[in-house]
Amino acid sequence: MIRTHRLLRLLVLILVINGTVFPRQNVSASFAANQPPGPDRFTVLTVEYKAFEWQLATWRRQTSVCTVIIDHEGVPLPEEIYRDCGETIYNTWVTQEPCRSVNKRTCQGYYAHLVDSYLEEKEVPMELEPASAWVLLEDCEPVASTSTNICESEPVLVFTGQEPLVDESIRRIQGTYDGEPFACDETTCKFQISETEEEGVPVEFWAYSTYGDSSIVYSAQVRVRQADEGDPDQLYWYVDVLSSQWRGQNVATCADSWNVFPPVGGTPKWLSTPKKSKELSSSIPYTYLATNLILQGAVDASACADGGLLPGGTGVNQCGLEKARPAVVKWQNQFDELILSTAQQASIPARLLKNLFARESQFWPGVYQGASDVGLGQLTENGADTTLFWNDSFYEQFCPMVFPEDACGDGYLHLNEEQQILLRQTLLRSVNATCQDCPLGMDLAQAEFSVIVFAHTMTANCEQAGQVISNYTGEEPGSLSSYEDLWKFTLVNYNAGGGCLAEGITRALGEGQQLTWKNVSPFLTGACSGAVNYVNDISK
């Protein structure tokens, strides 16, 4: 019935632009002949620069053989010698021995000397910023950290063109919705959308500019599901939009990367983000946290046997745990406001982040028992490598804090090995709040900064987990696994690494199994087996 309704809807769908109604059929005839050319923006700028004129001459006869014009101070570079003097002279220049003789005329090859400098002009080709197009929903409320929006009236999809050049403007928006064309001779294009199947419908859209070109063709996947509460007077719709060009309040980072929709009506609680931080509050009697609070003097357990601790201070006894309970509850909730705001900004589920910190460190943001795991989320050097490699936007912000910006420009992979090691170790130090001179031995400001780092680390892991699935299947993750299962695979990647995830997936595929957590988890064995309880604990 839904499919029939959708087909009927496509026959009568209209475009509503600034109050004017355009039948969708009107654009069909000209659509095929008006495909977008794409961006085509180049210009030539004339710039003034200081030219340095060098002469290349022979040592033996002091004879000039060529002139080299360069635009920088210092001697000409080898490629500039090749450009202005030719291959023969270049080959001699780069292989000749330095002239160390007192009588220079006995030396072989050439020498360079500066003869003049002057102001000059040159033409520099430049690619101009292209037009772009964006998509959003009209009058709908977002659901935090997902791609879902709730609309109380039949949803309206809005496409907007953007022209960065001052003297140009957007003249047309065009595209297809579920294979049917639409077009609007305006900067903004909007139309109502009706209920779709569970998998949603594909959308393509682009913008034409008065410059004479167009934006690239953008894509989106749109799902519309009407909520059935049994009351026809209280209808509302769940709408999901997955697109790099989404301009709504939430950017569902991992869902967009996986091209998967969250469950209709909302995510499981462990993958949700509440509206208020107090909804993250917990009161779990964490023994590791209690032990550290007693050891650091934050809790007075002197009335208990052995000061409330087990022999050697390796844990807490029952009396010590009861003495520490108020401090333990207060401590585990002190990061809730930051977890919530970070989750909203990074589009990572807030409850997932809090559960992760609980499982990894019990909210004690230092070094775990002398091991190489540090911080609230117990980051390792391998984990730091994942963060820097798979989260480009984080790398671009973090690298210039360690190296000059020009050294960071080509990406993490283009740093040399020493630079990569230093960057990883710096990232590890940034999440380790251990501080001998601080109250309780913890720098809480650094612990708070680490919440942001771990959110970006989780984004990196969801990217890698998705790529592992694509590498071994050749398909998009969202076409093979559910939103919830993909998050569980991300936790495997975070805890045990991409190798363990790849092993579980390939073994499940080899047995003809679908890529669900239930099917993949039995194949996480040996060194990878600990990831099963890890995922189950966090996803409770």
SULWO-V177093 format. One record per pair of residues at least 4 apart in sequence whose C-alpha atoms are under 6 Angstrom apart, sorted by the first residue. I is the first residue (numbers start at 1). J is the second residue. Records with the same first field share a line. If there is no record, write none. Layout:
I: J / J
This chain:
9: 13
14: 22 / 23 / 24
15: 21 / 22 / 191
16: 20 / 21 / 190 / 191
24: 182
27: 31
36: 214
38: 213 / 214 / 215 / 216
39: 130 / 213 / 214 / 215
41: 127 / 128
42: 126 / 127 / 128
43: 125 / 126
44: 124 / 125 / 126
45: 123 / 124
46: 122 / 123
47: 121 / 122
48: 120 / 121
49: 119 / 120
50: 118 / 119 / 120
51: 70 / 71 / 117 / 118 / 119
52: 69 / 70 / 117
53: 68 / 69 / 115 / 116 / 117
54: 67 / 68 / 113 / 114 / 115
55: 67 / 112 / 113
56: 64 / 65 / 66 / 111 / 112
57: 62 / 63 / 64 / 65 / 110 / 111
58: 62 / 63 / 109 / 110
59: 105 / 107 / 110
60: 105 / 106
66: 85
68: 84
81: 85 / 90
82: 86 / 87 / 90
92: 96
99: 107
131: 162 / 163 / 215
132: 161 / 162 / 215
133: 160 / 161 / 162 / 206 / 207
134: 159 / 160 / 245
135: 158 / 159 / 245 / 246 / 247
136: 158 / 246 / 247 / 248
137: 156 / 157 / 158
138: 156
140: 150 / 151
141: 149 / 150
142: 149
143: 148 / 149
144: 273
145: 252 / 344 / 347 / 348 / 349
146: 252
147: 240 / 252
148: 239 / 240
149: 238 / 239
150: 237 / 238
151: 236 / 237
152: 236
155: 192 / 193
156: 191 / 192
157: 190 / 191
158: 189 / 190
159: 188 / 189
160: 187 / 188
161: 187 / 207
163: 169 / 170
168: 210 / 211
169: 209 / 210
170: 187 / 208 / 209
171: 185 / 186 / 208 / 209
172: 184 / 185 / 186 / 207 / 208
173: 183 / 184 / 207
174: 182 / 183 / 205 / 206
175: 181 / 182 / 204 / 205
176: 180 / 181 / 182 / 203 / 204
177: 203
178: 201 / 202 / 203
184: 189
195: 224 / 225
196: 200 / 223 / 224
200: 222 / 223
201: 221 / 222
202: 220 / 221
203: 219 / 220 / 221
204: 218 / 219
205: 217 / 218
206: 215 / 217
207: 214 / 215
208: 214
209: 213 / 214
220: 242 / 243
221: 241 / 242
222: 240 / 241
223: 239 / 240
224: 238 / 239
225: 237 / 238
226: 237
227: 236 / 237
242: 256
252: 256 / 347
253: 347
255: 259 / 260
258: 477 / 478
259: 478
260: 478
262: 483
263: 267
267: 271 / 272
270: 351 / 352 / 539
271: 349 / 352
272: 349 / 351
273: 349 / 350
277: 336 / 337
281: 333
283: 329
289: 362
290: 324
291: 315 / 316
292: 296
293: 298 / 299
294: 298 / 299
296: 440
299: 324
301: 307 / 308 / 320
302: 307
304: 308 / 319
308: 316 / 317 / 319 / 320
309: 313 / 315 / 316 / 317
310: 314 / 315 / 316 / 317
316: 320
321: 325
324: 328
327: 331
332: 363
338: 342
339: 343
340: 350
342: 346
343: 347 / 348 / 349 / 350
351: 355
355: 538
357: 361 / 363 / 376 / 377
358: 362 / 363
360: 377 / 378
361: 376
363: 376
365: 375 / 376 / 433
366: 374 / 375 / 432 / 433 / 434
367: 374
368: 373
373: 378 / 379 / 380
374: 378 / 379 / 432
375: 431 / 432
379: 383
384: 424
386: 390
387: 391 / 457 / 460
388: 395
390: 460
391: 460
395: 399
400: 404 / 405
410: 414
415: 419
431: 450
433: 442 / 443 / 446 / 447
434: 441 / 442
435: 441 / 442 / 443
436: 441
438: 442 / 443
461: 465 / 490
462: 490
465: 490
466: 477
467: 471
469: 477
470: 474 / 475 / 476
481: 515
485: 516 / 517
491: 495
492: 496 / 531
493: 497 / 498 / 501
498: 502
500: 528
502: 506
504: 520 / 523 / 524
505: 520
506: 510
508: 513 / 520
509: 513
517: 521
524: 528 / 529
525: 529
533: 537
